[in-house]
Amino acid sequence: SIMYGCNNFCTYCIVPYVRGRERSRKFDDVVAEARALVEAGYKDITLLGQNVNSYGKDLDEGRDFADLIREINAIPGDFLIRFMTSHPRDATEKLFRTMAECEKCAKHIHLPVQSGSSRVLKAMNRHYDREKYLALVDMARSYMPDIVLTTDIIVGFPGETAEDFAETLSLVEQVRYDAMFTFIFSPREGTPAATMPDPVSREEKQVWFDQLVETANRISGEKHQEYIGRKLRVLVDGETGRGEYNLSARTNGGRLVHLKADPSLVGSFIEAEITDGNTWALYGVPAE
Ligand code: SF4
């Protein structure tokens, strides 16, 4: 964890009330911890925060989250830098440029959109609209054409209409996320959204939800099919204990790969050839 709390007050979320305002750990302390982890042999470091890309704003050190990635990237060694969760409001061109330039930074961003309707985004107090979000995706892809994009979406926010939901579906079709985490709105006591009028029935929300999941799964499956035949550097992270695909690994972008390989490879980066893929995972063997 590199920071705690959140300043955003999305109307459905209890985090700012229970975790307080954003507090970043000192820049040099985070870098020193990352250095110690790399020296101890760790290969995959995830920088965590409720709103990780606003890291540093409270420190008055003049250094931000992108500077932190660049500093950790400069630590000698073979390892990956991941981070989560980013708020679109704080995603900047500097961050995307830094990700592209830092060879140890995973080319993946989890960028929760929550809704494709600007009207709903305003009611959620997300501080961006559909157009701004789509422009961010274009900017990220202009720096990293193969970037893996994942997101969170809430279905059935109070006051959401069928037209709003259709905008969410169209945004998903336009962005084509590699993976999505989808939720039906559930009120959190003490948040503004819990008291908003919510006329759409649970049954109708379920129909929307099922449609969204079906779309998300189809797109993930199609994107995973595009990996077949490619050779990728993966980090082998464990044994599955199941079947012929006995090992699990992750691509640079964080996609799960079931590998058929020697267990002695656990903990190593290897070149893998992708032989198959479905909605949930890729399958592969060590490349010749
Ligand atoms: Fe903060 Fe995320 Fe909660 Fe919004 S959803 S208030 S950004 S923790």
Residues whose N, C-alpha, C, O or C-beta is under 5 A from the ligand:
A	BS01	SF4	C6 N8 F9 C10 C13 V15 Q50 H87
